Amino acid sequence: MTSSLRPPPRTTADAIDDYLKTIFQFTEWQPEPITPSQLAERLALAPSSVTEMVKKLAAAGLVDHRPYSAIRLTPEGEQRALAMLRRHRLIETWLVNEHGYGWDEVHDEAEVLEHALSDRLLDAIDAQLGHPTRDPHGDLIPAADGTLHRPDAVRLDAAPIGFSGRVVRISDRDPDALRVLDRLGVALDEAVTVAEQQSPAGVTITRGTGSEIVVSPAVAAAVWVERLAID
């Protein structure tokens, strides 16, 4: 008989943390607040279940929400969300740097471990890694006090012709996109320029090496670039 490891049962506190983290992540790189239907889609839950939980979060003072409107975190809810993001992103970094995981493999592992590790172990991991400020995908790791410093970046699929920037974030929502970028050799901190001549197949970019590649619209939507400083 074979056996497999299973994650521990989720608690109500775990579910609350996941909701708050998801709400924060939705607005982390763009300004529009999340709606209940978008939250249900992100969490892969029934809208009715999300509606009930959002009511509980509002009653607990963690979110602001009125019927038929978007959901916004309160200061207390934001601090709790940032604490969970810190956990998640430190664990992802630890798995990649110390345990040989690929950047397309760590999300689900971190989802389980973020609820299980003690604060003491998390602090030890942070120290072991040298107190990193971003995870393997470029997502910012909040400091212990919840602060983070976000670069002024735009999505590659929205960058204008001639835009020159440095890749500062690659979304991990789609592991297939990460694998495509791996094959293309596109990584964090790479300098890219949106080429003058574009392809109907996607976004044509010129890399720092001078070579050109075409990135599909779906993959380009996962890449954030920060404008290069001009000396």
ChimeraX attribute file (.defattr): number of C-alpha atoms within 10 A of each C-alpha:
attribute: neighborCount
match mode: 1-to-1
recipient: residues
	/A:1	2
	/A:2	3
	/A:3	5
	/A:4	5
	/A:5	5
	/A:6	7
	/A:7	11
	/A:8	10
	/A:9	8
	/A:10	10
	/A:11	10
	/A:12	10
	/A:13	10
	/A:14	15
	/A:15	13
	/A:16	19
	/A:17	21
	/A:18	18
	/A:19	22
	/A:20	24
	/A:21	22
	/A:22	18
	/A:23	25
	/A:24	23
	/A:25	16
	/A:26	17
	/A:27	13
	/A:28	14
	/A:29	17
	/A:30	11
	/A:31	8
	/A:32	11
	/A:33	17
	/A:34	19
	/A:35	17
	/A:36	21
	/A:37	17
	/A:38	15
	/A:39	22
	/A:40	17
	/A:41	13
	/A:42	15
	/A:43	14
	/A:44	10
	/A:45	12
	/A:46	12
	/A:47	16
	/A:48	12
	/A:49	10
	/A:50	19
	/A:51	16
	/A:52	10
	/A:53	16
	/A:54	23
	/A:55	16
	/A:56	14
	/A:57	20
	/A:58	18
	/A:59	12
	/A:60	11
	/A:61	14
	/A:62	22
	/A:63	22
	/A:64	17
	/A:65	19
	/A:66	11
	/A:67	9
	/A:68	9
	/A:69	12
	/A:70	16
	/A:71	20
	/A:72	21
	/A:73	22
	/A:74	16
	/A:75	12
	/A:76	12
	/A:77	25
	/A:78	19
	/A:79	19
	/A:80	20
	/A:81	25
	/A:82	24
	/A:83	20
	/A:84	22
	/A:85	25
	/A:86	23
	/A:87	26
	/A:88	25
	/A:89	27
	/A:90	27
	/A:91	24
	/A:92	26
	/A:93	24
	/A:94	23
	/A:95	20
	/A:96	17
	/A:97	15
	/A:98	12
	/A:99	9
	/A:100	9
	/A:101	15
	/A:102	14
	/A:103	20
	/A:104	19
	/A:105	15
	/A:106	21
	/A:107	17
	/A:108	11
	/A:109	15
	/A:110	20
	/A:111	18
	/A:112	17
	/A:113	16
	/A:114	21
	/A:115	19
	/A:116	12
	/A:117	12
	/A:118	12
	/A:119	10
	/A:120	9
	/A:121	10
	/A:122	17
	/A:123	15
	/A:124	13
	/A:125	18
	/A:126	20
	/A:127	11
	/A:128	12
	/A:129	14
	/A:130	9
	/A:131	15
	/A:132	17
	/A:133	17
	/A:134	18
	/A:135	21
	/A:136	23
	/A:137	20
	/A:138	20
	/A:139	20
	/A:140	23
	/A:141	24
	/A:142	21
	/A:143	15
	/A:144	14
	/A:145	9
	/A:146	16
	/A:147	13
	/A:148	14
	/A:149	10
	/A:150	11
	/A:151	14
	/A:152	11
	/A:153	19
	/A:154	21
	/A:155	18
	/A:156	25
	/A:157	21
	/A:158	13
	/A:159	19
	/A:160	13
	/A:161	15
	/A:162	14
	/A:163	18
	/A:164	22
	/A:165	22
	/A:166	20
	/A:167	24
	/A:168	25
	/A:169	26
	/A:170	25
	/A:171	16
	/A:172	20
	/A:173	12
	/A:174	13
	/A:175	15
	/A:176	12
	/A:177	21
	/A:178	24
	/A:179	15
	/A:180	14
	/A:181	18
	/A:182	13
	/A:183	9
	/A:184	12
	/A:185	12
	/A:186	19
	/A:187	19
	/A:188	17
	/A:189	14
	/A:190	15
	/A:191	21
	/A:192	27
	/A:193	24
	/A:194	21
	/A:195	20
	/A:196	13
	/A:197	10
	/A:198	13
	/A:199	14
	/A:200	9
	/A:201	10
	/A:202	16
	/A:203	24
	/A:204	23
	/A:205	26
	/A:206	18
	/A:207	18
	/A:208	13
	/A:209	9
	/A:210	10
	/A:211	9
	/A:212	15
	/A:213	17
	/A:214	17
	/A:215	21
	/A:216	17
	/A:217	15
	/A:218	13
	/A:219	21
	/A:220	21
	/A:221	18
	/A:222	19
	/A:223	26
	/A:224	26
	/A:225	27
	/A:226	21
	/A:227	20
	/A:228	14
	/A:229	8
	/A:230	4
	/A:231	3
